[in-house]
Amino acid sequence: MNPIFKRTSIRQWTDEPVSREQILDLLKAGMQAPSAVNSQPWEFAVVTDPEVKKRLSEISPYSHFAADAPVIIALLCRKENSCPPYNQIDMGICTENILLEAVELGLGAVMLGVCPLQDRMDAMAEILDLPEGVEAFGLIPVGHPKAEKEQVSRFDESRIRWID
Ligand SMILES: Cc1cc2nc3c(=O)[nH]c(=O)nc-3n(C[C@H](O)[C@H](O)[C@H](O)COP(=O)(O)O)c2cc1C
């Protein structure tokens, strides 16, 4: 099945580690995203250090479970040579590519929102010691899903205007 229709947010994982090869496949998918004027503003921090994962999981009230993920991919936006009005859109598409690749690899992941909430962005920048010009965008905890989760169809014909 097309991974778009299989993808669902996974917030519980087994202890099985995610291999370096799998992480690279996830990031390869992320970096394959389209972006405004092909500016590719993304950078990533791959976090497996338990203490850093814990601190990242405390950035928002809705992300505590991330501490239990074998790895957290921190999504970062490099401002230099980017196309600022579209940075968030570019980063969002990159994020979805990673989430879909996770499905392909039999992994489970969830997007955790950080940008544009300044307090969360500042906290993430501090934890990861981000340099000037690199902003926090979001977090993707990822691992092997603890349980199978079915996705439901959200197709809603009333959302479509046919202009003939
Ligand atoms: C911008 C954005 C921010 C999100 N932030 C969180 C979050 O902080 N915590 C969380 O558990 N899920 C978060 N999610 C996941 C959504 O809750 C989830 O995608 C939505 O409920 C639909 O469920 P599904 O992904 O299983 O289809 C976020 C998703 C997006 C796109």
The ligand as a MOL file (V3000), in Angstrom:
LIG
                    3D

  0  0  0     0  0            999 V3000
M  V30 BEGIN CTAB
M  V30 COUNTS 31 33 0 0 0
M  V30 BEGIN ATOM
M  V30 1 C 2.9410 20.5810 12.8800 0
M  V30 2 C 2.6260 19.3550 13.7000 0
M  V30 3 C 2.8840 19.3490 15.0570 0
M  V30 4 C 2.6260 18.2200 15.8260 0
M  V30 5 N 2.9680 18.2340 17.1580 0
M  V30 6 C 2.7190 17.1210 17.9000 0
M  V30 7 C 3.0790 17.0970 19.2850 0
M  V30 8 O 3.6270 18.0570 19.8310 0
M  V30 9 N 2.8370 15.9630 19.9880 0
M  V30 10 C 2.2450 14.8600 19.4020 0
M  V30 11 O 2.0550 13.8520 20.1000 0
M  V30 12 N 1.8840 14.8590 18.0860 0
M  V30 13 C 2.1010 15.9470 17.3260 0
M  V30 14 N 1.7800 15.9540 16.0010 0
M  V30 15 C 1.1510 14.7630 15.3950 0
M  V30 16 C -0.3610 14.9670 15.2130 0
M  V30 17 O -0.9850 14.9460 16.4730 0
M  V30 18 C -0.9210 13.8780 14.2830 0
M  V30 19 O -0.2820 13.9390 13.0290 0
M  V30 20 C -2.4120 14.0050 14.0890 0
M  V30 21 O -3.1090 13.7890 15.3020 0
M  V30 22 C -2.9580 13.0310 13.0440 0
M  V30 23 O -2.6750 11.7050 13.4300 0
M  V30 24 P -1.7920 10.7390 12.4940 0
M  V30 25 O -0.4390 11.3760 12.3260 0
M  V30 26 O -1.7210 9.4490 13.2640 0
M  V30 27 O -2.4830 10.6050 11.1810 0
M  V30 28 C 2.0450 17.0690 15.2170 0
M  V30 29 C 1.7990 17.0820 13.8420 0
M  V30 30 C 2.1020 18.1900 13.0920 0
M  V30 31 C 1.8580 18.1540 11.5960 0
M  V30 END ATOM
M  V30 BEGIN BOND
M  V30 1 1 1 2
M  V30 2 1 2 3
M  V30 3 2 2 30
M  V30 4 2 3 4
M  V30 5 1 4 5
M  V30 6 1 4 28
M  V30 7 2 5 6
M  V30 8 1 6 7
M  V30 9 1 6 13
M  V30 10 2 7 8
M  V30 11 1 7 9
M  V30 12 1 9 10
M  V30 13 2 10 11
M  V30 14 1 10 12
M  V30 15 2 12 13
M  V30 16 1 13 14
M  V30 17 1 14 15
M  V30 18 1 14 28
M  V30 19 1 15 16
M  V30 20 1 16 17
M  V30 21 1 16 18
M  V30 22 1 18 19
M  V30 23 1 18 20
M  V30 24 1 20 21
M  V30 25 1 20 22
M  V30 26 1 22 23
M  V30 27 1 23 24
M  V30 28 2 24 25
M  V30 29 1 24 26
M  V30 30 1 24 27
M  V30 31 2 28 29
M  V30 32 1 29 30
M  V30 33 1 30 31
M  V30 END BOND
M  V30 END CTAB
M  END
